[in-house]
Amino acid sequence: MMTCKEYSKLLSESMEHQLPLGQRAAVFLHGAMCTPCKGYKRTLAMVRQVSRELADDEGASLSEEARERIRKALADLT
């Protein structure tokens, strides 16, 4: 059985590219059975949506330097 830590990592990866079938199935099953991870998935989806909306607003674009700091901070979380 997949751990919550593995789930969160693969869920994030799945938003960047398509996972292999076995990993997609494991993510789906874990997400269907684990209440805290269901909440994490909803929160992550909401953050992505708000980020997209902010990025679409005029004047809300980030510099490449800021984007790189964010990428580094996110990478440090895993």
HELIX and SHEET records of a PDB file:
HELIX    1   1 CYS A    4  SER A   14  1                                  11    
HELIX    2   2 LEU A   21  MET A   33  1                                  13    
HELIX    3   3 THR A   35  ASP A   56  1                                  22    
HELIX    4   4 GLU A   64  LEU A   77  1                                  14    
END                                                                             
